[in-house]
Amino acid sequence: MTGMDETAQAAGEVGARLSARIEGYRQEMVQFQKALTAVVALGPENGGDGEWERAEFVATTATRFGLPAPERFDAPDARVSSALRPNLVFRLRGRRSEPATWVLAHMDTVPPGERRLWDSDPFVAEVRDGRIVGRGVEDNQQGLTAALFALRALVDEGLAPAGDACVMLVADEETGNRYGLEHVLDAAPDLIGNRDLMIVPDAGSPDGASIEIAEKSTLWVEFTVHGRQVHASIPDAGVNAHRAAAHLTVRLDQRLPAAFPRTDALYDLPRSTFEPTRHDANVPNVNTVPGEEHLFFDCRVLPSYSLGEVKAVVEGVAREVEAEFACAIDVAYPVTMAAAPPTTADAPVVRVLSAALHGARGVDSRLLGIGGGTVAAVLRRRGIPAAVWATLEEAAHSPNEYCVIDNLVADALVLAYVFAAGCEEGVAG
């Protein structure tokens, strides 16, 4: 037998051991997800008290699994009762310190939304038809759980990774990253090496083949339309802010796509999108002409356009509506985030993840860009290539959010393959 054959055989044996080990965790992974869902982790912007209690639960449970105690990079935040937003790093030491392999997931979730749209309590996870149902179970508890159990599999199999194998769990992903990844990178600028491999399990496809390497620019536009409130029976005495806002919405809905028509086949969707989304309540009664309207657009823009170009069209339409309806329109931009440089198709993290997908599941990967935002953009802006991947049904943020249990187990196996690349027998820890 040649040396190459022996290496392939050894890798196959390690893969078989990891597969059996992770399949053996199946029910425990489900129970972990159920327990995690019950520990609510909403940011203060969403009416919650942060992630502290969840981080404590995760740290205690992970050390019981045999993982080392986490490194802490907590961010001060006086708005929460703990006064801290927790960020954890679990690290298995490798035979050499670099390049390290990282999986980065987030601990916070979004609110459940309209409770009447849920079939059960959003924070009491239930198992139905091979799925776990509950708020946060796919976004991002699936990735968090898969990563921790992948790391545990190396410990339980006594495998020492070639480089450090790390799981980072951050706060504040859903509301801006200031107290999460941004804080970690500012507090510990040398934590991630420029040769490290970064995987973010926070976007993907149902077949598990999609690896995200690029994200569109994001622009949120906030409009406040000022009119003059009067009784609805004498509308000529006032200025109907609702009518002006309706015309503003329709004109933007038509003008923005027409002004930015380019497509890019890398992205799913391949065009820029401009969606009217939030609209706040105005007057509570029917017989009053409203004097103020408050509404928003969410714009996801291909990187070939600048956000300045989009703003110019937005403000031009706003001035046009002002003149026609004798109102005043304030325009603000709560989020202005230009697209980060993409991860290249031949980046080491893409190659390693693609090989793990093929080895663990026989899946041939495909590369894409998305309109949604992930923490990968934070890394890419700092010159750190990152690949975003998971096997997801796109149930995030929806009523009756769910995680497919088979996907959870399969993702843990792929991440274990990534961590185990170049493993040797030994004590991992």
Residue pairs with C-beta under 8 A, 6 or more apart in sequence:
1 9
11 359
14 157
14 159
14 420
14 423
15 359
15 360
15 417
15 420
17 157
18 153
18 157
18 413
18 416
18 417
18 420
19 360
19 413
21 153
21 156
21 157
21 416
22 149
22 150
22 153
22 409
22 412
22 413
22 416
23 409
25 149
25 152
25 153
25 409
25 412
26 405
26 409
28 149
29 145
29 146
29 149
29 405
29 408
29 409
29 412
30 127
30 132
30 405
30 408
32 61
32 145
32 148
32 149
33 125
33 132
33 134
33 137
33 141
33 142
33 145
33 403
33 408
34 125
34 127
34 132
34 134
35 57
35 61
36 54
36 57
36 58
36 136
36 141
36 144
36 145
37 123
37 124
37 125
37 132
37 134
37 135
37 136
37 137
37 141
38 123
38 124
38 125
39 53
39 54
39 57
40 48
40 53
40 54
40 109
40 123
41 48
41 50
41 51
41 53
41 54
41 107
41 108
41 109
41 136
42 48
42 49
42 50
42 108
42 109
42 110
42 111
43 50
43 51
43 108
43 171
43 172
43 174
43 175
44 50
44 77
44 79
44 80
45 175
46 110
46 111
46 174
46 175
47 111
48 111
49 80
49 81
49 82
50 77
50 79
50 80
50 81
50 82
50 84
50 85
50 86
50 108
50 171
51 85
51 86
51 107
51 108
51 171
51 172
52 80
52 81
52 82
52 84
52 85
52 86
54 107
55 86
55 88
55 107
55 169
55 171
56 86
58 88
58 107
58 144
58 148
58 169
59 69
59 70
59 88
62 70
62 90
62 148
62 152
63 69
65 148
65 152
65 155
66 152
66 155
66 156
66 429
67 90
67 92
67 148
67 151
67 152
67 155
68 90
68 91
68 92
68 429
70 88
70 89
70 90
70 169
71 88
71 89
71 91
72 86
72 87
72 88
72 89
73 87
73 88
73 89
73 183
73 184
73 187
73 188
73 191
74 84
74 85
74 86
74 87
75 84
75 85
75 87
75 171
75 172
75 178
75 179
75 180
75 183
75 187
76 83
76 84
76 85
77 83
77 84
77 85
77 179
85 171
85 172
85 179
85 180
85 183
86 107
86 171
87 168
87 169
87 170
87 171
87 180
87 181
87 183
87 184
88 168
88 169
89 166
89 167
89 168
89 169
89 191
90 148
90 151
90 166
90 167
90 168
90 169
91 100
91 164
91 165
91 166
92 151
92 154
92 155
92 161
92 164
92 165
92 166
92 419
92 428
92 429
93 164
93 428
93 429
94 100
94 160
94 161
94 162
94 163
94 164
94 165
95 160
95 161
95 162
95 163
95 424
95 426
96 162
96 163
97 163
97 164
98 163
98 164
98 193
98 195
98 196
99 163
99 193
99 195
99 196
99 197
99 348
100 163
100 164
100 165
100 166
100 192
100 193
100 196
100 197
101 161
101 163
101 164
101 165
101 166
101 196
101 197
101 199
101 352
101 418
101 419
101 421
102 166
102 167
102 168
102 192
102 196
102 197
102 198
102 199
103 143
103 147
103 150
103 166
103 167
103 168
103 199
103 200
103 201
103 415
103 418
104 167
104 168
104 169
104 170
104 181
104 198
104 199
104 200
104 375
104 379
104 386
105 140
105 143
105 144
105 147
105 167
105 168
105 169
105 170
105 200
105 201
105 202
106 140
106 144
106 169
106 170
106 171
106 172
106 173
106 174
106 180
106 202
106 375
107 140
107 144
107 169
107 170
107 171
108 171
108 172
108 173
108 174
108 175
108 180
109 135
109 136
109 139
109 140
109 141
109 174
110 135
110 136
110 139
110 174
110 397
111 135
112 118
112 122
112 123
112 135
112 399
113 397
113 399
114 399
115 122
117 399
117 400
118 399
118 400
119 133
119 400
120 126
120 133
120 134
120 400
122 134
122 135
122 401
123 134
123 135
124 134
125 132
125 133
125 134
125 137
126 132
126 133
126 134
127 133
127 405
128 402
130 404
130 405
130 406
131 402
131 403
131 404
131 405
132 402
132 403
132 405
132 408
133 400
133 401
133 402
134 401
134 402
135 401
136 401
137 401
137 402
137 403
138 392
138 393
138 395
138 396
138 401
138 402
138 403
139 202
139 395
139 396
139 397
139 401
140 173
140 201
140 202
141 403
142 201
142 390
142 392
142 403
142 407
142 408
142 411
143 200
143 201
143 202
143 390
143 411
144 169
145 408
145 412
146 201
146 390
146 408
146 411
146 412
146 415
147 167
147 201
147 412
147 415
148 167
149 412
150 412
150 413
150 415
150 416
150 418
150 419
151 165
151 167
151 419
153 412
153 416
154 160
154 161
154 165
154 416
154 419
154 420
154 423
154 428
155 428
155 429
157 428
158 425
158 426
158 427
158 428
159 420
159 423
159 424
159 425
159 426
159 428
160 423
160 424
160 425
160 426
160 427
160 428
161 419
161 420
161 421
161 422
161 423
161 428
162 421
162 422
162 423
162 424
163 422
165 419
165 428
168 181
168 184
170 177
170 180
170 181
170 184
170 375
171 179
171 180
172 178
172 179
172 180
172 183
173 180
173 181
173 202
173 375
177 375
177 378
180 375
181 375
181 378
181 379
182 378
184 191
185 191
185 192
185 378
185 382
192 198
192 379
192 384
194 383
194 384
195 348
196 384
197 348
197 349
197 352
197 418
198 349
198 376
198 379
198 384
198 385
198 386
198 387
199 349
199 353
199 386
199 387
199 388
199 389
199 415
199 418
200 374
200 375
200 376
200 379
200 386
200 387
200 388
200 389
201 388
201 389
201 390
201 411
201 415
202 374
202 375
202 376
202 388
202 390
203 210
203 212
203 370
203 372
203 374
203 388
203 389
203 390
203 392
204 210
204 212
204 388
204 389
204 390
204 391
204 392
205 391
205 392
206 391
206 392
206 393
206 394
206 407
207 363
207 391
208 357
208 361
208 363
208 389
208 390
208 391
208 407
208 410
208 411
208 414
209 357
209 363
209 364
209 365
209 366
210 268
210 365
210 366
210 367
210 368
210 389
211 350
211 353
211 354
211 365
211 366
211 367
211 368
211 387
211 388
211 389
212 367
212 368
212 369
212 370
212 374
212 376
212 387
212 388
212 389
213 342
213 343
213 344
213 345
213 347
213 350
213 367
213 368
213 369
213 387
213 388
214 266
214 267
214 303
214 339
214 342
214 343
214 368
214 369
214 370
215 339
215 340
215 369
215 370
215 371
215 372
215 373
215 374
215 376
215 377
216 267
216 272
216 300
216 301
216 302
216 303
216 339
216 369
216 370
216 371
217 300
217 301
217 302
217 303
217 305
217 307
217 337
217 338
217 339
218 298
218 299
218 300
218 301
218 335
218 336
218 337
218 373
219 299
219 301
219 307
219 310
219 311
219 333
219 335
219 336
219 337
220 296
220 297
220 298
220 299
220 333
220 334
220 335
220 336
221 296
221 297
221 299
221 314
221 331
221 332
221 333
222 294
222 295
222 296
222 331
222 332
222 333
222 334
223 245
223 248
223 293
223 294
223 295
223 296
223 297
223 318
223 329
223 330
223 331
224 292
224 293
224 294
224 329
224 330
224 332
225 241
225 244
225 245
225 248
225 292
225 293
225 294
225 295
225 327
225 328
225 329
226 241
226 291
226 292
226 327
226 328
226 329
226 330
227 238
227 239
227 240
227 241
227 242
227 244
227 289
227 290
227 291
227 292
227 293
227 325
227 327
228 237
228 238
228 239
228 289
228 291
229 238
229 283
229 288
229 289
229 290
229 291
229 292
230 237
230 238
230 288
230 289
230 291
231 237
231 287
231 288
231 289
232 286
232 287
232 288
232 289
233 287
235 289
238 289
238 291
239 289
239 291
239 325
239 326
239 327
240 289
240 290
240 325
241 282
241 290
241 291
241 292
241 293
241 327
242 282
242 289
242 290
242 293
243 325
244 293
244 321
244 322
244 325
244 327
244 329
245 279
245 293
245 295
247 321
247 324
247 325
248 295
248 317
248 318
248 321
248 329
249 276
249 295
251 317
251 320
251 321
252 274
252 276
252 297
252 314
252 317
253 274
253 276
255 313
255 317
256 272
256 274
256 299
256 310
256 313
256 314
257 271
257 272
257 274
259 309
259 313
260 272
260 274
260 301
260 302
260 305
260 309
260 310
260 313
261 271
262 271
262 272
262 302
262 304
262 305
263 270
263 271
263 302
264 270
264 302
264 304
264 369
266 367
266 368
266 369
267 302
267 368
267 369
267 370
267 371
268 368
268 369
268 370
268 371
269 371
271 302
272 299
272 300
272 301
272 302
272 305
273 298
273 299
273 300
273 371
274 297
274 298
274 299
275 297
275 298
275 299
276 295
276 296
276 297
277 296
277 297
277 298
278 295
278 296
279 293
279 294
279 295
279 296
280 293
280 294
280 295
282 290
282 292
282 293
282 294
283 290
297 314
299 310
300 371
300 372
301 307
301 310
301 339
303 338
303 339
303 342
306 338
307 336
307 338
311 333
314 331
315 331
318 329
318 331
319 329
321 327
321 329
322 328
322 329
337 373
337 377
339 377
340 376
340 377
340 378
340 380
340 381
341 380
341 381
342 369
342 380
343 349
343 350
343 376
343 380
343 385
343 386
343 387
344 350
344 385
345 367
347 385
347 387
348 385
349 385
349 386
349 387
350 365
350 367
350 385
350 387
352 418
352 421
353 365
353 387
353 389
353 414
353 418
354 364
354 365
355 417
355 421
356 414
356 415
356 417
356 418
356 421
357 363
357 364
357 365
357 389
357 414
358 364
358 365
359 417
360 410
360 413
360 414
360 416
360 417
361 410
361 413
361 414
370 388
374 388
375 386
376 386
376 387
376 388
379 385
379 386
380 386
390 407
390 411
391 404
391 407
391 410
391 411
392 407
393 402
393 404
393 407
395 401
395 402
395 403
